[in-house]
Amino acid sequence: MLAHPKKPTLFDALIPISVLLILLFLAVYFFGDDSSSGPNQIALLLCAGIATLVGLKNGYKRKEIEEGIVKGISLTLGAILILLAVGSLIGTWLLAGTVPSMIYFGLQILEPQYFYISCSIICALVALCIGSSWTVAATIGVALMGVATGIGASGPITAGAIISGAYFGDKLSPLSDTTNLAPAIAGTDLFVHIKNMLWSTIPSFVITLVIFFFLGLNSGEHASSKQIEQLLVSLENEFFIAWYLLLPLVFTLTLAVRKIPAFPAIGLGAIMGAIWAVLFQQDLILSYAHDGLSLIETNIKVVWQAMYAGVTLNTGNEVIDKLLSGGGMGSMLNTIWLIISAMTFGSIMEKIGLLERIVKSLMSVTKSTGALISTTIVTAFGTNCIAADQYIAIVMPGRMFKEEYRRRGLAPENLSRALEDGGTVTSPLIPWNTCAAYMQSVLLINPLEYAMYCFFNWLSPIIGIACALIGFKVKALVVPAKEATTIEVSKKSINSLETEVV
């Protein structure tokens, strides 16, 4: 075993990536939409094994690689806890009538022909206020998916509209973790970063809204007013519907706006949903009653079950049963499995230097400023594919490219914008990425189906690259006066030294 691990070659780095692409293609070919329910996880773990062999070949010890895996997975523990809390929240909100009430009022308010654009705008505004695309998807998004079913709108397009709006708001919100992370890595001010992002973000979202507007007008799948009326009646028959059943939603969003972390905010929202279920949905709870249990025992057991196993309706109405059954922590276990598998592979790739080797190869061909920024965006997207995590997709390319931007006299906000254009918004497009796994578990639409309708998430990096190539709003580095004086003195000293030598 070598005392010091040797640096990997480009061939070393491409071996596990090539195998992964082949296995993921085969997973989709053999299993289709079910590929994320096990086949993708197996592919990721097999490639993690291949990457481990590459690391052992280059002199890394097995213990070092294991430590890298543990460290990588530990970074996702926050996301895993949020997932479990979201599962519990959906379960109690279904039982409490919160989600049914949102669907009920949404069916009455949202016009079918403007539904897609409305979804995107609503999610954008809420995400801008709370800074979390995940929270938006788990709350507003779940209800909008229910409304889509009620009016006969397309599920994948609706999911695309929700994700487009949620990531637009998340990207520009000063409360967002990724919006704070990118400028911190690049070395610029938060609000300078947000202002600079407007040039690629606003055009992307405007085009997105135009597309959703025409998709809504041209959709011929909307349900008739009679069908919607029947669904409203069914909701009233199965649940107690009232405006104050929306208070758990208001409570959760208020906690998010007040910068309460997502896990406790969503967890408290789930608990409030449980309380609301006991207060307002006694008829529904008693329908789950078991012989021999008192009223109090029945309430405790049914609410408890909703938190870990969700809600299952058997009303005889197939639409209602499908629409309002689900939730529970157990529904998130497959997503957690996917996240752990993806992070195992990504952590090994980072630990043994394979990701860094790929980035350095890309840097060698970036001669122009436009090429450098474009390469940053592509690298962030590629890191999302390989490491399966948007935080790594921001941090790793940011660290690698930061000094090169400075050397070429480019302001750090160019780097932070590129990291967001390529890293933050593309994460839900990759089926095995943690963000895509989350969106699928919440919206119940496979990323392979909704990805093509996430127009904002595609347009943002494309417009970012276009701006870079034509030099639009590419800012030069402004050197502080004190630092500039120091540089000038250094130049004079060098000139004097050269004169003396001559």
LOZASE-39602 format. One line per field, with one value per residue (C-alpha): residue in three letters; x, y, z. Coordinates in nm, 4 decimals, m for minus. Example, Ala and Ser with C-alpha at 12.3 -4.5 7.8 and 13.67 -1.06 7.14 Angstrom:
res [ala ser]
east [1.2300 1.3670]
north [m0.4500 m0.1060]
up [0.7800 0.7140]
***
This chain:
res [met leu ala his pro lys lys pro thr leu phe asp ala leu ile pro ile ser val leu leu ile leu leu phe leu ala val tyr phe phe gly asp asp ser ser ser gly pro asn gln ile ala leu leu leu cys ala gly ile ala thr leu val gly leu lys asn gly tyr lys arg lys glu ile glu glu gly ile val lys gly ile ser leu thr leu gly ala ile leu ile leu leu ala val gly ser leu ile gly thr trp leu leu ala gly thr val pro ser met ile tyr phe gly leu gln ile leu glu pro gln tyr phe tyr ile ser cys ser ile ile cys ala leu val ala leu cys ile gly ser ser trp thr val ala ala thr ile gly val ala leu met gly val ala thr gly ile gly ala ser gly pro ile thr ala gly ala ile ile ser gly ala tyr phe gly asp lys leu ser pro leu ser asp thr thr asn leu ala pro ala ile ala gly thr asp leu phe val his ile lys asn met leu trp ser thr ile pro ser phe val ile thr leu val ile phe phe phe leu gly leu asn ser gly glu his ala ser ser lys gln ile glu gln leu leu val ser leu glu asn glu phe phe ile ala trp tyr leu leu leu pro leu val phe thr leu thr leu ala val arg lys ile pro ala phe pro ala ile gly leu gly ala ile met gly ala ile trp ala val leu phe gln gln asp leu ile leu ser tyr ala his asp gly leu ser leu ile glu thr asn ile lys val val trp gln ala met tyr ala gly val thr leu asn thr gly asn glu val ile asp lys leu leu ser gly gly gly met gly ser met leu asn thr ile trp leu ile ile ser ala met thr phe gly ser ile met glu lys ile gly leu leu glu arg ile val lys ser leu met ser val thr lys ser thr gly ala leu ile ser thr thr ile val thr ala phe gly thr asn cys ile ala ala asp gln tyr ile ala ile val met pro gly arg met phe lys glu glu tyr arg arg arg gly leu ala pro glu asn leu ser arg ala leu glu asp gly gly thr val thr ser pro leu ile pro trp asn thr cys ala ala tyr met gln ser val leu leu ile asn pro leu glu tyr ala met tyr cys phe phe asn trp leu ser pro ile ile gly ile ala cys ala leu ile gly phe lys val lys ala leu val val pro ala lys glu ala thr thr ile glu val ser lys lys ser ile asn ser leu glu thr glu val val]
east [0.0000 0.1378 0.2243 0.0480 m0.2367 m0.1506 m0.3599 m0.6236 m0.6089 m0.8957 m0.9496 m0.9862 m1.2537 m1.4481 m1.4710 m1.7382 m1.9245 m1.9449 m2.0670 m2.3241 m2.4670 m2.4985 m2.6667 m2.9066 m3.0054 m3.0686 m3.2691 m3.5027 m3.5140 m3.6119 m3.8174 m3.9435 m4.1073 m4.0265 m3.6513 m3.6255 m3.7877 m3.4781 m3.2999 m3.1347 m3.0206 m2.8561 m2.6846 m2.5486 m2.4201 m2.2548 m2.0766 m1.9793 m1.8068 m1.6263 m1.5144 m1.3877 m1.1725 m1.0274 m0.9477 m0.7808 m0.5760 m0.4514 m0.3436 m0.6436 m0.7181 m1.0578 m1.1047 m1.0421 m1.3041 m1.5537 m1.4949 m1.5664 m1.8939 m2.0005 m1.9145 m2.1071 m2.4165 m2.4057 m2.4483 m2.7883 m2.9192 m3.0933 m3.2691 m3.3653 m3.5202 m3.7111 m3.8392 m3.9688 m4.1331 m4.2931 m4.4358 m4.5869 m4.7180 m4.8935 m5.0521 m5.1912 m5.2965 m5.4940 m5.6595 m5.7237 m5.8927 m5.6250 m5.5251 m5.8879 m5.9853 m5.7024 m5.8189 m6.1821 m6.1160 m5.8613 m6.1200 m6.3498 m6.0893 m5.8428 m5.9597 m5.8634 m5.7274 m5.4958 m5.4150 m5.0529 m4.9423 m5.1289 m4.9463 m4.6106 m4.6840 m4.8321 m4.5355 m4.2893 m4.4397 m4.4540 m4.0984 m3.9735 m4.1238 m4.0023 m3.6893 m3.7616 m3.8674 m3.9038 m4.1528 m4.3524 m4.3739 m4.4774 m4.7543 m4.8876 m4.7589 m4.9478 m5.2748 m5.2164 m5.1527 m5.4896 m5.6571 m5.4951 m5.6592 m5.9928 m5.9933 m5.8389 m5.5077 m5.1851 m4.9965 m4.6458 m4.7129 m4.8538 m4.5477 m4.3264 m4.5138 m4.4858 m4.1133 m4.0428 m4.2139 m4.0703 m3.7126 m3.7530 m3.8631 m3.6031 m3.3256 m3.4037 m3.5021 m3.2498 m3.3883 m3.2814 m2.9880 m2.8484 m2.8865 m2.6713 m2.4302 m2.3336 m2.2086 m2.0385 m1.8386 m1.7650 m1.6756 m1.9392 m2.2258 m2.5668 m2.7665 m2.5049 m2.5421 m2.9236 m2.9169 m2.6729 m2.8866 m3.1841 m3.0303 m3.0584 m3.3428 m3.6142 m3.6018 m3.6076 m3.9177 m4.0999 m4.0513 m4.1637 m4.4874 m4.5593 m4.5174 m4.7460 m5.0026 m5.0297 m5.0170 m5.3189 m5.5115 m5.4377 m5.5077 m5.8215 m5.8079 m5.9913 m6.2833 m6.6330 m6.8070 m7.0306 m6.7307 m6.5804 m6.9132 m6.9278 m6.5770 m6.6680 m6.9705 m6.7559 m6.5068 m6.7876 m6.9283 m6.5968 m6.4454 m6.5530 m6.4447 m6.3801 m6.1431 m5.9875 m5.8665 m5.6035 m5.4491 m5.1877 m5.0653 m5.0553 m4.8787 m4.6111 m4.5438 m4.5235 m4.2578 m4.0642 m4.0860 m3.9547 m3.6486 m3.7360 m3.5401 m3.7395 m3.7337 m3.8884 m4.1214 m4.2613 m4.2642 m4.4666 m4.6976 m4.7554 m4.8368 m5.0808 m5.2407 m5.2829 m5.4527 m5.6806 m5.7774 m5.8903 m6.0800 m6.2565 m6.2576 m6.4146 m6.6431 m6.3471 m6.1421 m6.4296 m6.4581 m6.1166 m6.2294 m6.1438 m6.3585 m6.2750 m6.1087 m6.2468 m6.2958 m5.9695 m5.7789 m5.9240 m5.8153 m5.4639 m5.4232 m5.5632 m5.3590 m5.0474 m5.1030 m5.1501 m4.8083 m4.6174 m4.8373 m5.0477 m5.4164 m5.5989 m5.9509 m6.1989 m6.4977 m6.5846 m6.5013 m6.1798 m6.0854 m6.1223 m5.9470 m5.6474 m5.6415 m5.6516 m5.4727 m5.1048 m4.8512 m4.6811 m4.3121 m4.3165 m4.3908 m4.0516 m3.8342 m3.7750 m3.6627 m3.4273 m3.2824 m3.2171 m3.0504 m2.8209 m2.7233 m2.6567 m2.4519 m2.2477 m2.1413 m2.0906 m1.8925 m1.6478 m1.6045 m1.5183 m1.3036 m1.0652 m1.0371 m1.2287 m1.4627 m1.1709 m0.9875 m1.2842 m1.3152 m0.9436 m0.9754 m1.2585 m1.0581 m0.7800 m1.0028 m1.1565 m0.9587 m1.2151 m1.4263 m1.7453 m1.6015 m1.5009 m1.8486 m2.0175 m1.7862 m1.8762 m2.2478 m2.1951 m1.9682 m2.2281 m2.4898 m2.2509 m2.1710 m2.5445 m2.5518 m2.2498 m2.2661 m2.6493 m2.6633 m2.7119 m2.4954 m2.1949 m2.2792 m2.2355 m1.9469 m1.7088 m1.7091 m1.7089 m1.3910 m1.2284 m1.3055 m1.2834 m0.9133 m0.9388 m1.2114 m0.9934 m0.6873 m0.8809 m1.0111 m1.3752 m1.6025 m1.7029 m2.0733 m2.0144 m1.9114 m2.1958 m2.4545 m2.3050 m2.3162 m2.6870 m2.7696 m2.6028 m2.6281 m2.9356 m3.2041 m3.0959 m3.1044 m3.4718 m3.4142 m3.1893 m3.3914 m3.1320 m3.0525 m3.1730 m3.3973 m3.5623 m3.6147 m3.7823 m4.0067 m4.1175 m4.2017 m4.4103 m4.5724 m4.5963 m4.4752 m4.1614 m3.8812 m3.8626 m4.2182 m4.2074 m3.8494 m3.9346 m4.1938 m3.9589 m3.8997 m3.7452 m3.4943 m3.3770 m3.3890 m3.1914 m2.8607 m2.9199 m2.9718 m2.6821 m2.4535 m2.5871 m2.5150 m2.1633 m2.0860 m2.1981 m2.0433 m2.3743 m2.3518 m2.0171 m1.8643 m1.4965 m1.3286 m1.3155 m0.9931 m1.0224 m0.8146 m0.5897 m0.5215 m0.4639 m0.2036 m0.0286 m0.0200 0.1195 0.3923 0.4808 0.5109 0.7389 0.9560 0.9869 1.0800 1.3431 1.4865 1.5023 1.6858 1.9414 2.0009 2.0585]
north [0.0000 0.3424 0.5863 0.8660 0.8026 0.8947 1.1380 0.9732 0.9908 1.1119 0.7508 0.6562 0.9220 0.8232 0.4496 0.4660 0.7475 0.5536 0.2412 0.4461 0.5975 0.2516 0.1022 0.3945 0.3616 m0.0101 0.0625 0.2889 0.0435 m0.2547 m0.0880 0.2416 0.4692 0.2209 0.2662 0.4901 0.2242 0.0052 m0.0318 0.3129 0.2425 m0.0817 0.0966 0.3663 0.1168 m0.1005 0.2059 0.3056 m0.0330 0.0337 0.3770 0.2133 m0.0271 0.2702 0.4374 0.1228 0.0974 0.4516 0.3902 0.4921 0.2790 0.1178 0.2993 0.6366 0.5646 0.4502 0.7704 0.9669 0.7777 0.8403 1.2093 1.2413 1.0646 1.2713 1.5838 1.4536 1.3685 1.7061 1.6299 1.2823 1.4260 1.6797 1.3976 1.2051 1.5208 1.5907 1.2376 1.2891 1.6340 1.5043 1.2231 1.4496 1.7222 1.4670 1.3404 1.6939 1.8023 2.0655 1.9236 1.8418 2.2008 2.3417 2.1277 2.2230 2.5974 2.5612 2.3908 2.6881 2.9617 2.8393 2.8646 2.5492 2.7386 2.9457 2.6654 2.5943 2.9571 3.0113 2.7142 2.8557 3.2084 3.0928 2.8661 3.1382 3.3945 3.1578 3.0295 3.3894 3.4618 3.1496 3.0564 2.6849 2.5005 2.1817 2.3371 2.4842 2.1455 1.9686 2.2169 2.4203 2.1677 1.8723 2.0659 2.1876 1.8311 1.7429 2.0315 1.9148 1.5759 1.7412 1.9603 1.6985 1.8811 1.6977 1.5727 1.6014 1.9543 2.0594 1.9189 2.1054 2.4296 2.3791 2.3030 2.5893 2.8398 2.6954 2.7061 3.0580 3.1856 2.9773 3.1061 3.4746 3.4536 3.5884 3.3254 3.0343 2.8223 2.7777 3.1504 3.2169 2.9316 3.0324 3.3876 3.2600 3.0103 3.2635 3.5441 3.8061 3.9834 3.8132 4.1007 4.1718 3.8048 3.8212 4.1410 3.9848 3.6697 3.8720 3.8957 3.5209 3.4383 3.6903 3.6193 3.2445 3.2741 3.5115 3.2668 2.9847 3.1663 3.2317 2.8615 2.7569 3.0159 2.8649 2.5080 2.5909 2.7455 2.4557 2.1770 1.9844 1.7580 1.9801 1.8262 1.9558 2.1783 1.8820 1.6615 1.9343 1.9777 1.6042 1.6141 1.9086 1.7177 1.4093 1.6173 1.7623 1.4142 1.2663 1.5630 1.8586 2.1544 2.5025 2.7948 2.7538 2.4076 2.5979 2.7372 2.4556 2.5733 2.9372 2.8332 2.6331 2.9061 3.1656 2.9599 2.9382 3.3156 3.3688 3.1615 2.8600 2.5669 2.3383 2.0267 2.1798 2.4011 2.1071 1.8866 2.1448 2.1778 1.8020 1.8181 2.1033 1.8917 1.6094 1.8447 1.9828 1.6268 1.5498 1.8783 1.8828 1.5379 1.3110 1.1404 1.0420 0.9276 0.7169 0.5442 0.3921 0.2833 m0.0664 m0.2737 m0.2472 0.0952 0.3984 0.7321 0.8706 0.5533 0.5606 0.9222 0.8519 0.5392 0.6864 1.0079 0.8098 0.5826 0.8821 1.0112 0.6915 0.5135 0.7931 0.7832 0.5224 0.6024 0.3383 0.5475 0.3625 0.6786 0.5894 0.9522 1.0568 0.7441 0.7997 1.1732 1.1754 0.8560 0.8661 1.0350 0.9006 0.8581 0.5139 0.6627 0.8376 0.5330 0.4560 0.8148 0.7955 0.4738 0.6522 0.9473 0.7219 0.5221 0.8381 0.9998 0.6827 0.7001 1.0782 1.0762 0.8162 1.0091 1.3239 1.1519 0.9826 1.2905 1.1739 1.4739 1.7126 1.5408 1.5900 1.9579 2.0198 1.8626 2.1014 2.4015 2.3237 2.4003 2.7253 2.9879 3.2718 3.4331 3.3033 2.9528 2.9719 3.0753 2.8248 2.5513 2.6437 2.6051 2.2732 2.1505 2.2364 2.0451 1.7525 1.7464 1.7286 1.4189 1.2536 1.3584 1.3655 1.6643 2.0336 2.1494 1.9567 2.0931 2.4453 2.3936 2.1801 2.3760 2.6984 2.5983 2.4749 2.7777 3.0619 3.1361 3.1134 3.3815 3.6040 3.5421 3.6486 3.9633 3.8523 3.9638 3.6814 3.7408 3.5947 3.2704 3.2687 3.3245 3.0434 2.8090 2.8792 2.8613 2.5228 2.3756 2.4893 2.4793 2.1632 1.9369 1.8276 1.7237 1.4275 1.1252 1.0010 1.3473 1.4147 1.7007 1.4965 1.2072 1.4475 1.6023 1.2575 1.1481 1.4618 1.5271 1.1547 1.2159 1.0488 1.2940 1.1256 1.2496 1.5991 1.7022 1.8085 2.0526 2.2205 2.4953 2.7417 2.4824 2.4232 2.7838 2.9230 2.7487 2.7960 3.1716 3.1857 3.0282 3.2606 3.5679 3.4396 3.3728 3.7191 3.8893 4.0307 4.1508 3.9802 4.1979 4.2770 4.2447 4.5759 4.5888 4.7911 5.1116 4.9889 4.6612 4.8455 5.0690 4.7626 4.6079 4.9327 4.9522 4.5902 4.6658 4.9649 4.7512 4.4887 4.7553 4.9021 4.5565 4.4913 4.8254 4.7411 4.4009 4.5583]
up [0.0000 m0.0944 0.1860 0.0011 m0.2431 m0.5979 m0.7950 m1.0145 m1.3902 m1.6045 m1.7082 m1.3399 m1.2971 m1.6062 m1.5237 m1.2465 m1.4235 m1.7493 m1.5726 m1.3804 m1.6979 m1.8530 m1.5451 m1.5063 m1.8722 m1.8221 m1.5051 m1.7004 m1.9916 m1.7755 m1.5007 m1.6463 m1.3892 m1.1128 m1.1619 m0.8536 m0.6354 m0.6184 m0.9547 m0.9360 m0.5819 m0.6885 m0.9801 m0.7492 m0.4914 m0.7587 m0.8960 m0.5439 m0.5268 m0.8565 m0.7337 m0.4146 m0.6191 m0.8073 m0.4765 m0.3374 m0.6558 m0.6066 m0.2500 m0.0409 0.2611 0.3040 0.6355 0.4693 0.2073 0.4705 0.6657 0.3490 0.3020 0.6621 0.6313 0.3042 0.4345 0.7531 0.5407 0.4300 0.7764 0.7903 0.4622 0.5867 0.9026 0.6912 0.4705 0.7715 0.9074 0.5684 0.5558 0.8987 0.8006 0.4887 0.6918 0.9641 0.7187 0.5200 0.8387 0.9657 0.6443 0.5746 0.2363 0.1406 0.2305 0.0178 m0.2725 m0.2127 m0.2193 m0.4988 m0.7215 m0.6717 m0.7169 m0.9823 m1.3428 m1.5380 m1.8411 m1.6170 m1.3779 m1.4766 m1.4736 m1.1453 m0.9877 m1.0874 m0.9646 m0.6322 m0.5586 m0.6637 m0.4279 m0.1313 m0.1921 m0.2208 0.1218 0.3028 0.1053 0.0781 m0.2364 m0.0295 0.2119 m0.0764 m0.2494 0.0709 0.1509 m0.1419 m0.3957 m0.2476 m0.2602 m0.6162 m0.7318 m0.5809 m0.7608 m1.0858 m1.0440 m0.9738 m1.2851 m1.5125 m1.5580 m1.6395 m1.3344 m1.4888 m1.6208 m1.2838 m1.1077 m1.3551 m1.2832 m0.9065 m0.9223 m1.1642 m0.9363 m0.6166 m0.7439 m0.8853 m0.5435 m0.3615 m0.5880 m0.5246 m0.1582 0.0956 0.3345 0.1127 0.2257 m0.1272 m0.1995 0.1065 0.0364 m0.3186 m0.2380 0.0775 m0.1311 m0.4067 m0.1663 m0.2418 m0.0645 m0.0468 m0.1956 m0.4635 m0.5562 m0.5688 m0.7774 m1.0234 m1.0558 m1.1804 m1.5290 m1.5906 m1.3507 m1.4468 m1.8249 m1.7532 m1.5373 m1.7735 m2.0621 m1.8313 m1.7454 m2.1120 m2.1893 m1.9030 m2.0106 m2.3591 m2.2265 m2.0107 m2.2986 m2.5321 m2.2848 m2.3670 m2.0628 m1.8161 m1.6302 m1.6885 m1.4308 m1.3476 m1.2639 m1.0476 m0.8696 m0.7996 m0.6565 m0.4320 m0.3011 m0.2367 m0.0399 0.1705 0.2361 0.3525 0.5377 0.7403 0.5235 0.6655 0.6136 0.9594 0.8636 0.6614 0.9815 1.0048 0.6624 0.7765 1.0979 0.9129 0.6561 0.9340 1.1097 0.7827 0.7273 1.0815 0.9818 1.1948 1.0412 0.8122 1.0320 1.3464 1.1397 0.9440 1.2547 1.4471 1.1468 1.1595 1.5297 1.4712 1.1976 1.4493 1.6954 1.4221 1.3226 1.6780 1.7028 1.3665 1.2013 1.4615 1.2100 0.9937 1.2936 1.4270 1.0876 1.1685 1.5182 1.6397 1.8692 2.2359 2.2179 2.3954 2.2187 2.3553 2.2632 1.9105 1.8590 1.9822 1.7700 1.4455 1.4714 1.5613 1.2620 1.0293 1.1340 1.0529 0.7942 0.6487 0.5632 0.3552 0.2377 0.1233 0.0234 m0.2960 m0.4924 m0.6763 m0.7444 m0.3787 m0.2502 m0.4777 m0.4209 m0.0422 0.0588 0.1431 0.3664 0.6749 0.7526 0.5962 0.2546 0.2629 0.3271 m0.0413 m0.0993 0.1988 0.0551 m0.2741 m0.0984 0.1043 m0.2080 m0.4105 m0.1350 m0.0901 m0.4544 m0.4541 m0.1304 m0.2598 m0.5852 m0.3889 m0.1257 m0.3695 m0.5900 m0.8958 m0.9000 m0.8621 m1.1474 m1.3812 m1.2883 m1.3486 m1.6923 m1.7736 m1.6514 m1.8942 m2.1940 m2.0618 m2.2500 m2.2676 m1.9956 m2.1551 m2.1651 m1.7972 m1.6793 m1.9106 m1.7838 m1.4251 m1.5009 m1.6790 m1.3981 m1.1331 m1.3326 m1.3807 m1.0096 m0.9426 m1.1631 m1.0056 m0.6412 m0.6353 m0.4024 m0.4796 m0.1894 m0.3200 m0.6680 m0.5277 m0.2856 m0.4907 m0.8203 m0.6166 m0.4378 m0.7572 m0.9772 m0.7225 m0.7672 m1.1476 m1.1497 m0.9364 m1.1524 m1.4610 m1.2938 m1.2695 m0.9873 m0.7487 m0.8183 m1.1649 m0.9983 m0.7453 m1.0223 m1.2313 m0.9304 m0.8790 m1.2519 m1.2865 m0.9377 m0.7437 m1.0120 m1.1970 m0.8915 m0.9261 m1.2889 m1.2046 m1.0832 m0.8333 m0.6945 m0.3411 m0.4582 m0.7328 m0.4937 m0.2530 m0.5187 m0.6350 m0.2813 m0.2208 m0.5603 m0.6523 m1.0088 m1.1440 m1.2361 m1.5772 m1.6350 m1.4858 m1.5786 m1.9337 m1.7958 m1.5456 m1.7989 m1.5547 m1.4344 m1.7927 m1.9089 m1.6171 m1.7035 m2.0783 m2.0439 m1.7971 m2.0574 m2.3300 m2.1146 m2.0498 m2.4166 m2.5333 m2.2296 m2.1026 m1.7402 m1.6845 m1.4138 m1.3718 m1.0341 m0.8484 m0.6458 m0.3209 m0.3166 m0.0341 m0.2138 m0.5433 m0.3732 m0.2353 m0.5826 m0.7311 m0.4649 m0.5362 m0.9090 m0.8380 m0.6114 m0.8823 m1.1403 m0.9063 m0.8439 m1.2197 m1.2735 m1.0048 m1.1571 m1.5001]
***
